[in-house]
Amino acid sequence: MEQFKGCPANRGGMAMRMSREEYPLAMDYVPWQHWHTVYDLEKGLLRGTIFPELFKPFLGVRGGCR
């Protein structure tokens, strides 16, 4: 049975099996940060970021307000 590096392949309806040690520890995705507008330093410190597009306050359960 052929194995592929990185992830178990599903080729022709037949799943390729890999041992636990062969799986990658984690996969990351980091989009490019484009500098548009930024908060001033005091506001950025209070919000935890200087980028308005990254400010995502917690609004309650599952993203909705209570």
N, C-alpha and C positions, 0 to 999 in steps of 0.2 A: 504494500500500500504506500503510495507516494505521499510525502508530507511537505508542506510549504512553510518557510520561515515566517514568523510574525503572527499568523493566525491560522486556525483550522479552516481548511478550504472545503467548500461543498461543491464538488465537481461531478456532474452527471447524476445528481441525486444521492451521491454517496459521501457522507461526512467523513473527513479525515480526522483521525484522533491524534491528540498530542498529550503528552504527560504534563502534569502540573508545572514541572520545572521548565518546560519549553515555552510556556505562555509568557508574553512580555509583562513586566510588573505593572506598567501603566501606560496609557496613551495620552498625550497632551495636545491641546489645541489653543493657541494664543493668537487672536486676531491682531492685525497691525493697529496700533493706537495712532489716530490722526489728531494732530493738535489743531483744534478749532478755537473755541473759547475756553478759558479756564477761570475758576473761581479765584477771588483774591485769597491771600494766605490765611486770614482769619476764618473766612467762610469755609475754605477747604479743610482747615483743621477741625472745625466743628462737624463737617459732613464726612470726614474720613477720606476724601479724594479732592483733587483740584479739577477733575474732569466732570462736568455736569452730566454727560452721557453715562458715566459709571455710578452715579448716585442713585441707588435703588433702595429706598427705605423699606423696612418691613412694615406692612400694613395690616397684619393680622393673619388669620388662618387661610392658607392657600391663596395668598395674594389679595384677598378681599378684606374690606373693613368689617368690623363687628358692629 
